[in-house]
Amino acid sequence: MVQLRSIKGWKILGIFLLILENFNVAGQDLHYSQFYNSPLNINPALTGVFNGDHRVTLSMRDQWRFVPVPWFTFSGAYDRQLSFDRSEKHFLGIGAMFNYDRQGDSKLNLTTLNASVAYHRILSRNHILSGGIQLGLSTRGFNTETLTWDKQWDGDAFNAALPTGELFDNFSRVFFVETALGLNYRYQLSSRTHVDVGAAATHLIEPNVAFYDGDESTLPRRYSLSAVGNVKIIDQLDIQLHIMQQFQGPYDETVFGGLGKIYISEKRGKEFQLHLGAGYRTAKSLFPIIALQFNQYYASLSYDFDTNAFNRIVGSNRGGPEMHFRYIIKNVKPLNTSKVCPIY
């Protein structure tokens, strides 16, 4: 039986490699190199897709602080599973997510609070089809006090006391509604061998984000295609491969990579894993990844080494660190209660 599962696992790995090969490896918006560690940012259909009952995730990315034009991103999310009268045919995932993104001398910032709901249909023991929606509120603004203007030049020197000649005082912040839809398909052979393939669209209503009244500056829809596959190779090793393609207006970006998951200890209550891997973004960024998992605690770290034209101009290939933390809670079930999703 163990040998049969191993053969199937290698078949899944081969199929997943074909998926990677057929993606166009050529956005804008908030993004993470370790996109699979911030699932609610990628696809609302992934809400509640995990082995447990409650999940908390924290993410942080700090770019280009050396320029210095720092770009800081933070995300926090919570999601959980809900059953339908102990049914093993379907279940719900509900969640909430907070995003904060700040960049540049003007401290241009984006703050978002979203809620998401996903319906998961268990088609059979190995197949799950999911659909999710997301709704939220965003605000974008900047700090005019850190900027300088041509009209503040008095002919001899810069004079901060002079008027800027700009009318930003009443228009330095704008609010808009966030919307998203997503689909996800999972094939799962076991808890350690599975593939997720999904598609999502964000900013469905393309909100107006202009700072001046009467101006029109719509936020383009963002389309995401993603696939994450995990295969058990032997008892002590899994291989994870992942890829995501995003399109937003004239911009597109692909992120792909892989991890080796080494099972150092599988003793109950002392489960310990070491993950090592690397990835690449088509913005010409290469990033090594290391992660540790102890029981239900998970922490990962990656560092982007950018080789794009901007970094060549400033004479450095440094990008910045990215960190993720995850904690999963599993409720103790009464003996007569079945698990929401028994195959996870």
Secondary structure as UniProt FT lines:
FT   HELIX           2..22
FT   TURN            33..34
FT   HELIX           35..37
FT   HELIX           39..42
FT   HELIX           44..46
FT   TURN            47..48
FT   STRAND          54..63
FT   TURN            65..68
FT   STRAND          71..83
FT   TURN            85..86
FT   STRAND          90..103
FT   TURN            104..107
FT   STRAND          108..124
FT   TURN            125..126
FT   STRAND          127..141
FT   HELIX           144..146
FT   HELIX           150..152
FT   TURN            160..161
FT   TURN            169..171
FT   STRAND          173..190
FT   TURN            191..192
FT   STRAND          193..202
FT   TURN            204..205
FT   TURN            213..214
FT   STRAND          222..234
FT   TURN            235..236
FT   STRAND          237..248
FT   TURN            249..250
FT   STRAND          251..265
FT   TURN            268..269
FT   STRAND          272..281
FT   TURN            282..284
FT   STRAND          285..294
FT   TURN            295..296
FT   STRAND          297..306
FT   HELIX           309..314
FT   STRAND          318..329
FT   TURN            335..336
FT   TURN            342..343
//
